[in-house]
Amino acid sequence: MIRITELSLPIDHSADQLRQAIIKRLKIAEEGLRNFVGLSAAMTRVRKTAMCCSLSMLSM
C-alpha cells in the first residue's frame, strides 16, 4: 500500500478524474493501479471564486 497526501482536485471531480490523478502522481501505467481507498477529504479555498478538494488516499 502507498499513502498519497495532498492530492488536489476540483470539488465536483469524478471517480475517473480521481483515478487518473492517482496514476499521474504515482507515475504508473493504468493497469498498475488495482484499487484505492479514500481516507479523508478537506475543502480549501484557492481563490475568492474557486475551491478545491484535498484528498488522502491509500493505493493498492
N, CA, C and O atoms as a DFTB+ gen file, in Angstrom:
240 C
 N C O
     1  1       0.836      -1.186       0.000
     2  2       0.000       0.000       0.000
     3  2       0.877       1.245       0.000
     4  3       1.957       1.265       0.590
     5  1       0.400       2.261      -0.660
     6  2       1.081       3.549      -0.726
     7  2       0.089       4.618      -0.302
     8  3      -1.037       4.665      -0.799
     9  1       0.511       5.474       0.618
    10  2      -0.355       6.569       1.061
    11  2      -0.007       7.821       0.273
    12  3       1.158       8.209       0.183
    13  1      -1.024       8.446      -0.294
    14  2      -0.863       9.688      -1.043
    15  2      -1.567      10.787      -0.257
    16  3      -2.727      10.639       0.128
    17  1      -0.866      11.882      -0.021
    18  2      -1.495      13.017       0.659
    19  2      -1.448      14.231      -0.260
    20  3      -0.638      14.302      -1.184
    21  1      -2.325      15.174       0.012
    22  2      -2.377      16.420      -0.757
    23  2      -2.589      16.199      -2.242
    24  3      -1.838      16.718      -3.067
    25  1      -3.584      15.450      -2.572
    26  2      -3.988      15.256      -3.961
    27  2      -5.142      16.224      -4.206
    28  3      -6.258      15.983      -3.745
    29  1      -4.888      17.301      -4.917
    30  2      -5.889      18.351      -5.100
    31  2      -6.679      18.151      -6.388
    32  3      -6.113      17.959      -7.465
    33  1      -7.984      18.200      -6.249
    34  2      -8.904      18.047      -7.376
    35  2     -10.057      19.029      -7.206
    36  3     -10.295      19.513      -6.100
    37  1     -10.772      19.328      -8.281
    38  2     -11.979      20.163      -8.141
    39  2     -12.993      19.470      -7.228
    40  3     -13.003      18.244      -7.123
    41  1     -13.821      20.239      -6.588
    42  2     -14.813      19.667      -5.672
    43  2     -15.732      18.681      -6.386
    44  3     -16.100      17.655      -5.814
    45  1     -16.102      18.976      -7.613
    46  2     -17.036      18.124      -8.351
    47  2     -16.309      17.101      -9.232
    48  3     -16.789      16.780     -10.320
    49  1     -15.166      16.588      -8.781
    50  2     -14.400      15.633      -9.586
    51  2     -15.127      14.291      -9.699
    52  3     -15.911      13.912      -8.829
    53  1     -14.847      13.593     -10.785
    54  2     -15.439      12.272     -10.991
    55  2     -14.477      11.194     -10.489
    56  3     -13.314      11.477     -10.202
    57  1     -14.961       9.978     -10.385
    58  2     -14.118       8.853      -9.964
    59  2     -12.987       8.636     -10.965
    60  3     -11.875       8.275     -10.578
    61  1     -13.267       8.855     -12.257
    62  2     -12.237       8.678     -13.272
    63  2     -11.144       9.743     -13.137
    64  3      -9.962       9.445     -13.312
    65  1     -11.537      10.977     -12.826
    66  2     -10.545      12.032     -12.617
    67  2      -9.664      11.712     -11.415
    68  3      -8.459      11.960     -11.444
    69  1     -10.254      11.170     -10.372
    70  2      -9.500      10.775      -9.191
    71  2      -8.510       9.666      -9.535
    72  3      -7.343       9.723      -9.147
    73  1      -8.980       8.663     -10.260
    74  2      -8.116       7.556     -10.666
    75  2      -6.939       8.066     -11.510
    76  3      -5.797       7.657     -11.297
    77  1      -7.222       8.961     -12.466
    78  2      -6.164       9.499     -13.319
    79  2      -5.158      10.329     -12.508
    80  3      -3.960      10.293     -12.790
    81  1      -5.631      11.065     -11.519
    82  2      -4.735      11.859     -10.677
    83  2      -3.808      10.953      -9.856
    84  3      -2.630      11.267      -9.681
    85  1      -4.331       9.849      -9.363
    86  2      -3.513       8.897      -8.603
    87  2      -2.466       8.267      -9.512
    88  3      -1.299       8.161      -9.133
    89  1      -2.871       7.850     -10.706
    90  2      -1.947       7.244     -11.667
    91  2      -0.837       8.234     -12.031
    92  3       0.332       7.860     -12.122
    93  1      -1.212       9.485     -12.236
    94  2      -0.230      10.509     -12.594
    95  2       0.738      10.754     -11.439
    96  3       1.945      10.863     -11.659
    97  1       0.224      10.841     -10.212
    98  2       1.076      11.087      -9.049
    99  2       2.063       9.949      -8.833
   100  3       3.225      10.186      -8.504
   101  1       1.602       8.708      -9.017
   102  2       2.473       7.553      -8.801
   103  2       3.365       7.245     -10.002
   104  3       4.296       6.444      -9.910
   105  1       3.064       7.898     -11.136
   106  2       3.817       7.676     -12.377
   107  2       3.841       6.192     -12.753
   108  3       4.898       5.598     -12.971
   109  1       2.637       5.618     -12.821
   110  2       2.487       4.208     -13.181
   111  2       1.525       4.082     -14.349
   112  3       0.826       5.034     -14.698
   113  1       1.495       2.892     -14.954
   114  2       0.528       2.605     -16.019
   115  2      -0.847       2.389     -15.386
   116  3      -0.949       2.078     -14.199
   117  1      -1.899       2.556     -16.183
   118  2      -3.261       2.367     -15.669
   119  2      -3.471       0.991     -15.069
   120  3      -4.180       0.842     -14.074
   121  1      -2.855      -0.015     -15.672
   122  2      -3.015      -1.385     -15.185
   123  2      -2.355      -1.580     -13.816
   124  3      -2.666      -2.535     -13.105
   125  1      -1.446      -0.674     -13.452
   126  2      -0.715      -0.799     -12.196
   127  2      -1.527      -0.444     -10.964
   128  3      -1.178      -0.847      -9.855
   129  1      -2.606       0.305     -11.143
   130  2      -3.455       0.686     -10.014
   131  2      -4.613      -0.293      -9.909
   132  3      -5.527      -0.279     -10.733
   133  1      -4.570      -1.123      -8.914
   134  2      -5.622      -2.137      -8.737
   135  2      -6.828      -1.569      -7.999
   136  3      -7.974      -1.802      -8.384
   137  1      -6.553      -0.820      -6.931
   138  2      -7.636      -0.339      -6.084
   139  2      -7.153       0.889      -5.322
   140  3      -5.948       1.079      -5.157
   141  1      -8.068       1.718      -4.860
   142  2      -7.712       2.830      -3.987
   143  2      -8.837       3.080      -3.006
   144  3     -10.005       2.816      -3.294
   145  1      -8.469       3.594      -1.841
   146  2      -9.417       3.840      -0.758
   147  2      -9.198       5.259      -0.256
   148  3      -8.062       5.665      -0.015
   149  1     -10.264       6.004      -0.098
   150  2     -10.165       7.364       0.433
   151  2     -10.083       7.349       1.946
   152  3     -10.851       6.651       2.607
   153  1      -9.162       8.112       2.493
   154  2      -9.011       8.203       3.947
   155  2      -9.652       9.457       4.499
   156  3     -10.358       9.406       5.506
   157  1      -9.412      10.583       3.846
   158  2     -10.004      11.831       4.317
   159  2     -10.083      12.831       3.168
   160  3      -9.402      12.694       2.151
   161  1     -10.912      13.814       3.352
   162  2     -11.053      14.874       2.350
   163  2     -11.306      16.187       3.073
   164  3     -11.982      16.230       4.100
   165  1     -10.756      17.242       2.524
   166  2     -10.964      18.578       3.092
   167  2     -11.114      19.566       1.947
   168  3     -10.412      19.474       0.940
   169  1     -12.027      20.504       2.105
   170  2     -12.201      21.532       1.091
   171  2     -11.419      22.766       1.504
   172  3     -11.474      23.197       2.656
   173  1     -10.689      23.327       0.547
   174  2      -9.912      24.535       0.814
   175  2     -10.231      25.590      -0.236
   176  3     -10.577      25.271      -1.374
   177  1     -10.113      26.805       0.150
   178  2     -10.375      27.914      -0.764
   179  2      -9.076      28.301      -1.454
   180  3      -8.112      28.690      -0.795
   181  1      -9.047      28.196      -2.768
   182  2      -7.858      28.509      -3.545
   183  2      -7.820      29.991      -3.887
   184  3      -6.799      30.652      -3.699
   185  1      -8.919      30.500      -4.381
   186  2      -9.077      31.916      -4.697
   187  2     -10.446      32.331      -4.163
   188  3     -11.187      31.513      -3.617
   189  1     -10.765      33.590      -4.326
   190  2     -12.075      34.059      -3.867
   191  2     -13.210      33.307      -4.547
   192  3     -14.267      33.100      -3.949
   193  1     -12.996      32.900      -5.791
   194  2     -14.079      32.276      -6.550
   195  2     -13.906      30.778      -6.755
   196  3     -14.763      30.145      -7.371
   197  1     -12.823      30.195      -6.255
   198  2     -12.580      28.779      -6.525
   199  2     -12.233      28.028      -5.245
   200  3     -11.588      28.562      -4.343
   201  1     -12.678      26.784      -5.191
   202  2     -12.338      25.905      -4.081
   203  2     -11.832      24.595      -4.660
   204  3     -12.149      24.253      -5.799
   205  1     -11.058      23.871      -3.890
   206  2     -10.610      22.555      -4.334
   207  2     -10.731      21.572      -3.182
   208  3     -10.906      21.959      -2.027
   209  1     -10.637      20.333      -3.511
   210  2     -10.765      19.251      -2.536
   211  2      -9.406      18.588      -2.391
   212  3      -8.846      18.115      -3.380
   213  1      -8.863      18.543      -1.174
   214  2      -7.603      17.859      -0.912
   215  2      -7.911      16.487      -0.328
   216  3      -8.671      16.374       0.633
   217  1      -7.328      15.456      -0.901
   218  2      -7.638      14.099      -0.502
   219  2      -6.422      13.372       0.031
   220  3      -5.292      13.655      -0.370
   221  1      -6.654      12.438       0.932
   222  2      -5.624      11.484       1.356
   223  2      -6.111      10.113       0.917
   224  3      -7.231       9.715       1.239
   225  1      -5.276       9.394       0.186
   226  2      -5.676       8.119      -0.403
   227  2      -4.684       7.024      -0.053
   228  3      -3.508       7.298       0.188
   229  1      -5.157       5.783      -0.025
   230  2      -4.294       4.608       0.017
   231  2      -4.462       3.905      -1.314
   232  3      -5.585       3.578      -1.697
   233  1      -3.392       3.670      -2.015
   234  2      -3.489       2.937      -3.277
   235  2      -2.871       1.553      -3.100
   236  3      -1.884       1.374      -2.386
   237  1      -3.481       0.588      -3.770
   238  2      -3.042      -0.797      -3.636
   239  2      -2.800      -1.388      -4.995
   240  3      -2.422      -2.554      -5.103
